Amino acid sequence: MAGGIDITACYRIVCDNCQVRAEPDDEYHLFADAHAARDRVAEFDGWLLTWTGGFATLLCPECSAQEDVGPGA
């Protein structure tokens, strides 16, 4: 530890709308691991991952069911 500063990060995969956790017991300490988990949840667990204005939005199945998605939305 240099200079008495210790910086750590803890990433959790949550719905951007209701904040429910995608994986209740999992926390990630590396951004790359959290990024891979987010993509895995979106692909295999029915979560909706969309990109608006260069930012990712992740919604749980319940919240994504309430979203207007597709042409005309």
C-alpha positions as CSV (number, residue, x, y, z in Angstrom):
1,M,0.0,0.0,0.0
2,A,1.6,3.2,-1.1
3,G,0.9,6.4,0.8
4,G,-1.6,4.9,3.1
5,I,-4.4,4.7,0.5
6,D,-6.1,1.4,-0.2
7,I,-8.7,1.6,-3.0
8,T,-11.0,-1.4,-3.7
9,A,-14.1,-1.9,-5.7
10,C,-17.1,-4.2,-5.4
11,Y,-19.4,-4.6,-8.4
12,R,-22.9,-6.0,-8.2
13,I,-25.2,-6.7,-11.1
14,V,-28.5,-4.9,-10.4
15,C,-31.6,-3.7,-12.4
16,D,-31.2,0.0,-13.3
17,N,-34.8,0.5,-12.5
18,C,-35.7,-1.4,-9.3
19,Q,-32.2,-2.2,-8.1
20,V,-33.0,-6.0,-7.6
21,R,-29.8,-8.0,-7.8
22,A,-29.3,-10.4,-10.7
23,E,-27.1,-12.7,-8.7
24,P,-27.9,-12.3,-5.0
25,D,-24.7,-13.9,-3.7
26,D,-22.2,-12.7,-6.2
27,E,-20.0,-9.6,-6.0
28,Y,-17.1,-9.0,-8.4
29,H,-13.8,-7.2,-7.6
30,L,-12.7,-6.9,-11.2
31,F,-14.6,-4.8,-13.7
32,A,-13.9,-7.4,-16.5
33,D,-15.6,-10.1,-14.4
34,A,-18.6,-7.8,-13.7
35,H,-18.9,-6.9,-17.3
36,A,-18.9,-10.6,-18.3
37,A,-21.5,-11.4,-15.6
38,R,-23.8,-8.6,-16.9
39,D,-23.6,-9.9,-20.4
40,R,-24.2,-13.5,-19.2
41,V,-27.3,-12.4,-17.2
42,A,-28.6,-10.5,-20.3
43,E,-28.1,-13.5,-22.6
44,F,-29.2,-16.4,-20.4
45,D,-31.4,-15.1,-17.6
46,G,-33.9,-13.0,-19.5
47,W,-32.6,-9.6,-18.5
48,L,-32.8,-6.7,-21.0
49,L,-29.5,-5.0,-21.9
50,T,-29.9,-1.9,-24.1
51,W,-27.6,0.9,-25.1
52,T,-29.0,4.5,-25.2
53,G,-26.7,7.4,-25.7
54,G,-23.6,5.3,-25.2
55,F,-24.7,4.1,-21.8
56,A,-25.8,0.5,-21.0
57,T,-29.1,0.0,-19.3
58,L,-29.8,-3.4,-17.6
59,L,-33.4,-4.2,-16.7
60,C,-34.7,-7.3,-14.8
61,P,-37.4,-9.4,-16.6
62,E,-40.2,-7.7,-14.6
63,C,-39.1,-4.1,-15.4
64,S,-38.2,-5.0,-19.1
65,A,-41.8,-6.3,-19.5
66,Q,-43.0,-2.8,-18.8
67,E,-40.7,-1.2,-21.3
68,D,-41.7,-0.2,-24.8
69,V,-39.2,-2.0,-27.0
70,G,-39.0,-2.3,-30.8
71,P,-40.2,-0.2,-33.7
72,G,-42.5,2.6,-32.8
73,A,-41.2,2.7,-29.2
